[in-house]
Amino acid sequence: MKRFWPGFELRITLFYIVGGGLWILFTDRLLAAFITDVKTLTVFQTYKGLLYVSFSALLIFLLLRHHVHRWRIAEHEWRESEKRYSQVVERANDGIMIIQDNKITYANPQLAKLLGYSSVDEFLKTPPSSYIPPDEFPILREQHNRRMRGEPVPSIFDVELIRKDGSTIYTEFNAGIIPYEGKPADLIFVRDITERKKTEFQLQKLNRTLRILTKINQTILHAQDPQSLFESACQIAVDEGNFQMAWIGQLDPKTKGVIPVASAGKVGQYLEKLNITLDESPRGQGPTATALRTRKPVVVNDIATDPRMRPWRKEALRLGYRASGAFPLLVKEKLYGTLNLYAKQPGFFEEEEIQLLEELAQDIAFALEYLEQEKERKKAERKTKEHLEELKKWHEVTLGRETRIIQLKQEVNELLKRLGEPIRYPSIEKDTS
């Protein structure tokens, strides 16, 4: 609490010393000028001392009384202010904590509630390692120490925290140095920004998916054959969509098995161990086989727990796959295969991504249909060209034969003329004339 009279004790002391000195000097001279009797002078000096003590005591009493009254008013105002401040802090929507000497010395109820603890005491007794991820703890401690030393560090930053039940929330820390109980401390406001982060993450995913659509559609325009299209599509999904792995499988109509024909990303030996078939076995009940049977997209948003991924779970988790999606490729309403995508984060595939990726699979299927039609067109053109070449040759042969026959008939007519015989082919003579 602020003092209203700085140096009040010193002022009282100086007043007493200076006032007493001046009183003694002035009254001693005054008494000496009017009283010559030593005994009488001694009596008056005694009364003079008692008068000074009484007067100074009264004055000091009045000054102290005034000072104490003002101090009590100030203390009452300070306590009221502290009470109002405490109510604001206790009822704040944001979590608030104070860190001093590398220890959380204060937390408001909202912070305990935010992290899933039943009370502030329970939260304060919980070690920070329980709610701060191990990789972030040393970074936060270093930032706190640098801030306490007065070094420039960000005052607003995002921190991922772990709730008591193990779930994760995203928070925004707003930190600054304040005096607390006579020493500097780090005051931190903690705001829950989980929904905002989810929205940002969702927008990032949608933007990545749109980039995949755009680039693959550009690739489709220049594709010359299915294999180059498949390889480019998988690579684009990994590079632009940040998928851990992508592969395209083709359905074998005879064996009912799915054969990987292209892939990109972190593949390992995953595709070698797939052995997906359209039957009733566990390997025929996964997302790829189900997508082929139902002709609809099938997603697995938690590979670690979804029973459909049991045959491939161990290798998938080892390679960092946490969610997967299978999207059927239908060419002229016939099953061709699937586009398969694997994400690093569980819960990756939401409705918006599924719709866009389904559209992507349809674009790839349309490109396959176009390439197949183009192949048939070129084949038909080639056959037509070959047929025309054959007709040309036949025409040339036929035309040559007819010319030779005419020449022979002309030669026969010429010989008959020389022999004086009538010509045998008069029509030839008319044509040549």
Number of C-alpha atoms within 10 A of each C-alpha: 9 9 11 11 11 9 9 14 10 10 12 13 11 12 14 16 12 11 13 16 11 12 14 16 10 11 15 15 10 11 16 12 9 9 13 10 9 10 10 12 16 13 10 16 16 12 12 17 15 12 12 16 14 12 12 16 13 12 12 15 12 12 14 14 12 12 15 12 12 15 17 12 12 16 15 12 13 14 13 12 12 12 12 12 12 13 11 11 18 17 13 15 16 18 24 23 21 21 18 20 12 13 13 18 13 14 23 21 22 23 24 22 16 20 21 16 19 13 15 17 13 10 22 16 9 13 11 16 11 13 19 18 15 11 8 13 14 12 10 13 12 12 16 23 15 13 19 19 9 10 11 10 14 12 14 14 11 15 19 17 21 18 18 18 9 12 11 16 17 19 21 18 20 16 21 17 18 14 11 14 8 7 9 14 23 22 22 21 19 23 20 22 16 15 11 12 15 12 12 12 13 17 12 13 19 17 15 19 21 18 16 25 24 13 15 23 17 11 19 24 10 10 18 13 15 18 13 14 20 25 17 19 28 24 21 22 27 22 16 16 21 17 24 23 25 26 25 24 24 19 21 14 10 6 9 15 19 23 19 19 14 20 24 22 18 16 16 13 11 14 16 10 11 14 14 24 21 19 13 8 10 14 20 20 21 24 22 27 25 19 22 23 15 10 17 14 23 22 24 23 20 18 24 17 12 13 14 17 20 16 18 17 18 14 16 22 14 11 17 15 24 23 25 29 24 31 28 29 31 20 18 11 9 9 18 19 27 28 29 23 25 30 22 17 17 16 15 22 23 13 9 13 18 19 13 16 23 20 14 23 22 17 17 25 24 17 21 24 16 14 17 15 12 14 14 12 12 12 12 12 12 12 12 12 12 12 12 12 12 12 12 12 12 12 12 11 11 11 11 11 12 11 10 11 11 14 12 12 17 18 12 14 19 16 12 13 13 9 10 9 11 11 18 15 13 12 11 15 14 8 7 8 6
